């Protein structure tokens, strides 16, 4: 948590069928925040709050600074089909994946800006309907910094971690990773998020159990920055529990060595999918 004064301008446009452009320019003044009280109605045993900065990446709070940023994002889905209603077009989907590329420039000495970097991110996202074999969903990404002369933590490439029992977005998050342990300004990194919904392919073969209509789901997520900095996790679970819930058993590894195992509970099923949104995968 930190303080920020900012001004931002944005422009979005559809350039062609299936092609969209997003342009943003921002000026920010960022300042660290300190806890002003440690009082709590129900204090913990150690009696302390964690700092407001990510202790996985910083030993002390970041320095107050200004940042001038521009971002250009292109999103393209080949084969996109539309329905025309008057002067509007309504997208009705495509059988091809969504391609996305984002380029962010940090401008040094512009309006007092102290940042100086060039960052890129390319991703491919798709839901593949395998019919009787189920549904396969994935998001593959690569990115890095072409220039990292002056990069503050806010501008690192961040990955969605999770240290609670509540599951985060399945295709776009690391379910058991510390929140900022893999935030990076490296020149190149790779990330992948996958899951397969068996949709009764296996569970329908089990007598009595199939009456519950609970379906098996499996997933694998990873981030690779270097041989000394990487993370993988494998999950198996059941979804459509009471048509609403999903429970996953997740095992994770860091640098090729076992890290931890745990349970994540989220939305998954006829009702759960609608509540969480199938296409909300994010990558910060």
C-alpha positions as CSV (number, residue, x, y, z in Angstrom):
1,X,0.0,0.0,0.0
2,X,1.4,3.4,-1.0
3,X,0.1,6.9,-1.7
4,X,-0.1,8.3,-5.2
5,X,-1.1,11.6,-6.8
6,X,-1.7,11.1,-10.5
7,X,-3.2,12.3,-13.8
8,X,-4.0,9.9,-16.6
9,X,-5.3,10.0,-20.1
10,X,-6.5,7.1,-22.2
11,X,-7.8,6.3,-25.7
12,X,-9.3,3.1,-27.0
13,X,-10.3,2.2,-30.5
14,X,-11.2,-0.8,-32.7
15,X,-9.0,-0.5,-35.7
16,X,-10.3,-3.5,-37.6
17,X,-12.4,-6.6,-37.0
18,X,-10.8,-8.3,-34.1
19,X,-8.1,-5.7,-33.6
20,X,-8.2,-3.2,-30.7
21,X,-5.7,-0.5,-29.5
22,X,-5.4,1.0,-26.0
23,X,-3.2,4.0,-25.4
24,X,-2.5,5.5,-22.0
25,X,-0.3,8.3,-20.7
26,X,0.1,8.9,-17.0
27,X,2.0,11.1,-14.6
28,X,2.4,9.9,-11.0
29,X,3.9,11.0,-7.7
30,X,4.4,8.0,-5.5
31,X,5.1,8.2,-1.8
32,X,5.6,5.5,0.9
33,X,3.1,5.2,3.7
34,X,4.0,4.3,7.3
35,X,1.7,2.8,9.9
36,X,0.5,5.4,12.4
37,X,-0.9,3.0,15.0
38,X,-0.5,-0.6,15.9
39,X,-3.7,-0.8,17.9
40,X,-6.0,-3.8,17.1
41,X,-9.2,-5.0,18.6
42,X,-8.0,-8.6,18.3
43,X,-4.2,-8.4,18.3
44,X,-2.1,-11.3,17.0
45,X,0.4,-13.1,19.2
46,X,3.4,-11.3,17.7
47,X,1.7,-7.9,18.1
48,X,3.1,-6.4,14.9
49,X,1.7,-5.5,11.5
50,X,3.8,-6.2,8.4
51,X,5.2,-3.1,6.6
52,X,3.4,-1.4,3.8
53,X,6.1,-2.4,1.3
54,X,6.7,-5.9,-0.1
55,X,9.3,-7.4,2.2
56,X,10.0,-10.1,-0.4
57,X,11.6,-7.5,-2.6
58,X,12.6,-4.6,-0.4
59,X,14.5,-4.2,2.9
60,X,13.4,-0.6,3.4
61,X,10.5,1.6,2.0
62,X,11.0,2.9,-1.5
63,X,12.0,6.5,-2.0
64,X,9.3,9.1,-2.9
65,X,9.5,9.7,-6.6
66,X,7.7,10.8,-9.8
67,X,7.0,8.8,-12.9
68,X,5.9,9.7,-16.4
69,X,4.6,6.7,-18.3
70,X,3.1,5.8,-21.7
71,X,1.6,2.5,-22.6
72,X,0.4,1.1,-25.9
73,X,-1.6,-2.2,-26.0
74,X,-2.7,-4.1,-29.1
75,X,-5.2,-7.0,-28.8
76,X,-6.1,-9.1,-31.8
77,X,-8.3,-12.2,-32.3
78,X,-8.2,-13.6,-35.8
79,X,-11.5,-14.8,-37.3
80,X,-13.6,-12.6,-35.0
81,X,-17.3,-12.7,-36.1
82,X,-19.7,-9.9,-35.5
83,X,-23.4,-9.0,-35.7
84,X,-24.1,-5.6,-37.1
85,X,-26.9,-3.6,-35.3
86,X,-27.2,-0.2,-36.9
87,X,-23.8,1.4,-36.7
88,X,-22.6,-0.9,-34.0
89,X,-20.8,-4.3,-34.1
90,X,-21.4,-6.9,-31.5
91,X,-18.6,-9.6,-31.2
92,X,-19.9,-13.2,-31.1
93,X,-16.5,-14.9,-30.8
94,X,-13.8,-16.7,-32.7
95,X,-12.2,-20.2,-32.8
96,X,-8.8,-18.6,-32.7
97,X,-6.8,-17.4,-29.6
98,X,-6.5,-13.8,-28.4
99,X,-3.1,-12.2,-29.0
100,X,-2.0,-9.3,-26.8
101,X,1.1,-7.2,-26.7
102,X,1.8,-4.3,-24.3
103,X,4.7,-1.9,-24.4
104,X,5.3,0.6,-21.5
105,X,7.9,3.4,-21.6
106,X,9.1,5.2,-18.4
107,X,10.3,8.7,-19.4
108,X,13.3,10.1,-17.5
109,X,13.3,13.8,-16.5
110,X,9.9,14.5,-18.0
111,X,8.0,16.6,-15.5
112,X,10.4,15.5,-12.8
113,X,10.1,11.8,-13.6
114,X,12.8,9.6,-12.0
115,X,12.0,6.4,-14.0
116,X,13.8,5.2,-17.1
117,X,12.7,1.8,-18.6
118,X,11.2,0.0,-21.5
119,X,8.9,-2.9,-20.7
120,X,7.1,-5.4,-23.0
121,X,4.6,-8.2,-22.5
122,X,3.2,-10.6,-25.1
123,X,0.5,-13.2,-24.3
124,X,-1.7,-15.8,-26.0
125,X,-5.1,-16.7,-24.4
126,X,-7.7,-19.2,-25.5
127,X,-10.5,-21.6,-24.4
128,X,-10.3,-24.8,-26.5
129,X,-13.5,-26.9,-26.6
130,X,-12.5,-30.5,-27.0
131,X,-16.1,-31.6,-26.9
132,X,-16.3,-35.0,-25.2
133,X,-12.8,-34.6,-23.8
134,X,-13.7,-31.4,-22.0
135,X,-12.5,-27.8,-22.1
136,X,-8.8,-26.7,-22.1
137,X,-8.0,-23.1,-21.1
138,X,-4.6,-21.5,-21.2
139,X,-2.7,-18.3,-21.1
140,X,1.0,-18.2,-22.2
141,X,3.1,-15.1,-21.8
142,X,6.6,-13.8,-22.3
143,X,8.0,-10.4,-21.4
144,X,10.8,-8.4,-20.0
145,X,12.7,-5.1,-19.9
146,X,14.6,-3.8,-22.9
147,X,16.0,-1.1,-20.7
148,X,15.9,-1.1,-16.9
149,X,18.1,1.9,-16.0
150,X,15.8,3.2,-13.4
151,X,12.9,0.9,-12.3
152,X,11.0,1.3,-9.0
153,X,9.0,-1.6,-7.6
154,X,5.7,-0.2,-8.9
155,X,6.9,-0.7,-12.4
156,X,8.3,-4.3,-12.0
157,X,6.5,-7.1,-13.8
158,X,4.2,-8.5,-11.1
159,X,2.5,-11.9,-11.0
160,X,-0.7,-12.6,-9.2
161,X,0.2,-14.6,-6.1
162,X,-2.1,-15.9,-3.5
163,X,-1.5,-16.8,0.2
164,X,-5.2,-17.3,1.3
165,X,-7.4,-20.3,1.1
166,X,-9.7,-18.5,-1.3
167,X,-8.7,-19.2,-4.9
168,X,-7.9,-16.3,-7.2
169,X,-8.4,-16.2,-11.0
170,X,-7.5,-19.7,-12.2
171,X,-6.0,-18.9,-15.6
172,X,-3.8,-15.9,-14.7
173,X,-2.7,-16.5,-11.1
174,X,-0.2,-18.5,-9.1
175,X,-2.4,-20.1,-6.4
176,X,0.3,-20.7,-3.8
177,X,3.0,-18.2,-4.6
178,X,4.0,-15.3,-2.2
179,X,2.6,-12.1,-3.6
180,X,5.8,-10.3,-4.7
181,X,8.4,-13.1,-4.5
182,X,8.7,-13.2,-8.4
183,X,8.2,-9.5,-9.2
184,X,11.0,-8.8,-11.6
185,X,12.8,-6.3,-13.8
186,X,14.6,-9.1,-15.7
187,X,15.3,-8.8,-19.4
188,X,13.2,-11.9,-20.1
189,X,10.7,-14.1,-18.3
190,X,8.2,-16.8,-19.2
191,X,4.8,-17.6,-17.6
192,X,2.1,-20.1,-18.3
193,X,-1.3,-20.8,-16.8
194,X,-3.3,-23.9,-17.9
195,X,-6.3,-25.9,-16.7
196,X,-8.4,-28.7,-18.1
197,X,-12.1,-29.2,-17.3
198,X,-12.9,-32.9,-17.8
199,X,-16.6,-32.2,-17.6
200,X,-17.5,-35.7,-16.4
201,X,-15.1,-37.5,-18.7
202,X,-13.7,-39.5,-15.8
203,X,-16.2,-39.0,-12.9
204,X,-19.1,-40.2,-15.0
205,X,-17.5,-43.6,-15.0
206,X,-17.7,-44.0,-11.2
207,X,-21.0,-45.6,-10.0
208,X,-23.0,-43.5,-7.5
209,X,-20.4,-40.7,-7.5
210,X,-21.6,-39.6,-11.0
211,X,-25.0,-38.8,-9.5
212,X,-23.4,-35.9,-7.7
213,X,-22.4,-34.3,-11.1
214,X,-19.1,-33.2,-9.7
215,X,-16.4,-32.8,-12.3
216,X,-12.7,-33.3,-12.2
217,X,-10.4,-30.3,-13.1
218,X,-6.6,-30.2,-13.3
219,X,-4.2,-27.3,-13.8
220,X,-0.5,-26.4,-14.1
221,X,1.0,-22.9,-13.6
222,X,4.5,-21.7,-13.8
223,X,6.9,-18.6,-13.9
224,X,10.4,-18.9,-15.2
225,X,12.8,-16.0,-14.8
226,X,16.1,-17.9,-14.4
227,X,17.5,-21.2,-13.1
228,X,17.7,-19.6,-9.6
229,X,14.3,-17.9,-9.8
230,X,11.3,-20.0,-11.0
231,X,8.1,-21.5,-9.7
232,X,5.7,-24.3,-10.7
233,X,2.4,-25.6,-9.2
234,X,0.2,-28.5,-10.1
235,X,-3.4,-28.8,-9.0
236,X,-6.2,-31.3,-9.0
237,X,-9.7,-30.6,-7.9
238,X,-13.5,-31.0,-8.2
239,X,-15.9,-28.4,-9.5
240,X,-19.6,-28.0,-9.8
241,X,-20.0,-28.9,-6.1
242,X,-23.6,-28.0,-5.3
243,X,-23.4,-26.3,-8.8
244,X,-21.3,-23.5,-7.2
245,X,-18.0,-24.5,-5.6
246,X,-14.6,-25.7,-6.7
247,X,-12.0,-27.2,-4.4
248,X,-8.4,-27.7,-5.5
249,X,-5.4,-29.6,-4.0
250,X,-2.3,-27.6,-5.0
251,X,1.3,-28.7,-4.8
252,X,4.1,-26.2,-5.6
253,X,7.8,-26.1,-6.3
254,X,10.5,-23.4,-6.2
255,X,13.8,-23.7,-8.1
256,X,12.9,-27.4,-8.7
257,X,12.5,-28.2,-5.0
258,X,9.2,-28.9,-3.2
259,X,7.7,-25.7,-1.7
260,X,4.3,-26.4,-0.1
261,X,0.9,-28.0,-0.6
262,X,-2.5,-26.6,0.3
263,X,-6.2,-26.3,-0.6
264,X,-7.8,-23.5,-2.5
265,X,-11.6,-23.0,-2.5
266,X,-13.3,-20.9,-5.3
267,X,-16.2,-20.7,-7.6
268,X,-16.6,-23.4,-10.3
269,X,-19.8,-24.9,-11.7
270,X,-23.0,-23.9,-13.4
271,X,-23.5,-21.0,-11.0
272,X,-19.9,-20.4,-9.9
273,X,-18.5,-19.8,-13.4
274,X,-21.1,-17.1,-14.0
275,X,-20.2,-15.3,-10.8
276,X,-16.4,-15.3,-11.3
277,X,-16.4,-14.7,-15.1
278,X,-14.7,-17.1,-17.4
279,X,-12.6,-14.6,-19.3
280,X,-11.2,-12.5,-16.6
281,X,-7.6,-13.7,-16.6
282,X,-5.2,-11.0,-15.7
283,X,-1.5,-10.4,-15.7
284,X,-0.1,-7.3,-14.1
